[in-house]
Amino acid sequence: RDPSSCDFVFPSNTQGISRNHCKLQFNPQTQMFVLYDLGSSYGTFLGNGQKLTANVAEKLYAGDTFYLCDTNNRFAVTKE
């Protein structure tokens, strides 16, 4: 939700989304994404419902999904 430090910003009234909720990076050499929960209040989850541990890297590949707080905030990672 913090436009000064985030590339993707939710409206300020979106419930369950922290100011700096998570970080997603892509490594072109490994063709892999890395997702981190940044200590969010309501959590970051893999598509299968597994909650990420704060500040622990989780590998994702093209086609994998994750969500923030609840499944209404679901994302799919792609290389396109």
C-alpha positions as CSV (number, residue, x, y, z in Angstrom):
1,R,0.0,0.0,0.0
2,D,3.0,2.3,0.3
3,P,3.6,3.9,-3.2
4,S,7.0,5.2,-2.2
5,S,8.4,1.7,-1.8
6,C,6.0,-0.6,-3.8
7,D,5.6,-1.3,-7.5
8,F,2.0,-2.7,-7.0
9,V,-0.2,-0.6,-4.7
10,F,-3.5,-1.6,-3.2
11,P,-6.1,1.1,-2.3
12,S,-5.6,2.3,1.3
13,N,-8.9,0.9,2.4
14,T,-8.1,-2.7,1.3
15,Q,-8.4,-4.7,4.4
16,G,-5.7,-7.2,5.3
17,I,-2.9,-5.7,3.1
18,S,0.1,-4.4,5.0
19,R,2.0,-1.3,4.0
20,N,4.9,-3.5,2.7
21,H,3.3,-6.9,2.5
22,C,5.6,-9.0,0.4
23,K,8.4,-8.9,-2.2
24,L,8.5,-10.9,-5.5
25,Q,11.7,-11.1,-7.5
26,F,12.5,-12.8,-10.8
27,N,16.0,-14.3,-11.5
28,P,16.4,-14.5,-15.3
29,Q,19.4,-16.8,-15.0
30,T,17.4,-19.5,-13.1
31,Q,14.1,-18.6,-14.7
32,M,12.7,-18.7,-11.1
33,F,10.7,-16.3,-9.0
34,V,11.4,-15.8,-5.3
35,L,8.6,-14.6,-3.0
36,Y,9.0,-13.2,0.5
37,D,6.4,-12.3,3.1
38,L,7.7,-9.1,4.8
39,G,6.2,-9.7,8.2
40,S,2.6,-8.9,7.1
41,S,-0.2,-8.9,9.6
42,Y,-2.5,-11.3,7.6
43,G,0.0,-13.3,5.7
44,T,1.1,-14.3,2.2
45,F,0.1,-17.7,1.0
46,L,1.0,-20.1,-1.8
47,G,-1.8,-21.1,-4.1
48,N,-2.3,-24.3,-2.1
49,G,-2.9,-22.4,1.1
50,Q,0.5,-22.8,2.7
51,K,1.3,-19.6,4.7
52,L,4.8,-18.2,4.1
53,T,7.1,-17.7,7.1
54,A,8.2,-14.0,7.3
55,N,11.4,-13.2,5.5
56,V,12.0,-16.8,4.2
57,A,12.4,-17.2,0.5
58,E,9.9,-19.4,-1.4
59,K,10.7,-20.4,-4.9
60,L,7.9,-20.0,-7.5
61,Y,7.9,-20.9,-11.2
62,A,5.8,-19.6,-14.1
63,G,2.2,-20.7,-13.6
64,D,2.4,-20.8,-9.8
65,T,0.0,-18.7,-7.8
66,F,0.0,-16.9,-4.5
67,Y,-2.3,-14.7,-2.6
68,L,-2.2,-11.9,0.1
69,C,-4.5,-12.2,3.1
70,D,-7.3,-14.1,1.3
71,T,-8.0,-15.7,-2.1
72,N,-9.6,-12.4,-3.4
73,N,-6.0,-11.1,-3.7
74,R,-4.6,-13.9,-5.9
75,F,-1.8,-13.5,-8.4
76,A,-0.2,-15.9,-11.0
77,V,3.4,-15.5,-11.9
78,T,4.4,-15.5,-15.6
79,K,7.5,-14.7,-17.6
80,E,5.6,-12.7,-20.2
